[in-house]
Amino acid sequence: MDQTSQVIHTPTNRANRQFLRGALMSSALPNGKITLIETLQNYPTPEVHVEGNRLVEVVQKISRVTERLPKL
C-alpha cells in the first residue's frame, strides 16, 4: 500500500494511504475487481496525481496479489 500510495497520491501528499485504501475498496465492492480507472474515479479528492513512470510496476504487483486471493 505504501508503494502504491507513492504512485497514486494527492497533490499535497497527505493521507495518501487512507485515501488509496478507500478508493481501492470502493472499486472492488461492486464486483470484486479493481481497475485503475475505477480507483481513480473513487479517489476522494478532486485532484489525483499519478506517477506514470512507476505505474506499470505497481499494477503488476497488484495483479499478482489479487490473483492469489480466493475467488468468492
N, C-alpha and C positions, 0 to 999 in steps of 0.2 A: 504494500500500500504506500509506503514511503517513497519508493522509486517512482511509482505511477503518479503520485501527487507532485513530483518534481517535473513531470512532463505535462500534466493537465492541471492547471492551477489558476488561482485568482491573480489579477494584476498586482495586488499588494502582497501576495504570498502568505495570506493569513487564513487559518483554519482550512488549509488545503485538504488535509487528510479527512476531516469530518465531512466537508462538502463533497469530496470524491466518493466517500463511502455511501452517502445518501443518494448521490446520482447513480451509482452502480446498483444499489438496492432498488431504486425506482425503475431502472432499466430492466432488471431481472424479474421483478414481481409479476408482470402480466403473463409471461410465457416461459420463464426460467432461462431466458437467453439474454446476453449482454452484447450490445453493439456500441460502437464508438459514437455513432450518430445519436442514438437514444441517450447515451451517457452525457453527451454534450447538451442535448435538449433538456435533460433533467438536472443539469448543474444549477444550483440555487442562486447564482449571481447573474446579472445581466451581461457580464463580460467574462470570457474564459480565454486564457492563454494556453496554446498548445505548442510544445517544443517539437516541431516536426522531425527534426534530425534524430530524436530519440524515440519517436512514437512507434516505429516498426518493432523495435526491440521489446517494448512494453507490451504491445499487442500479442507478440509471440509468447511472452511469458504468461500472460493472462489466458491465452488459448490452452497452453499446457496445463495450467491449474484447473481450468473448467473441464477439460477432458477427463481428469481424474475424479471429478465429483460424481457421486451416484446419480443416476437418472431417476427422476421422480415420476 
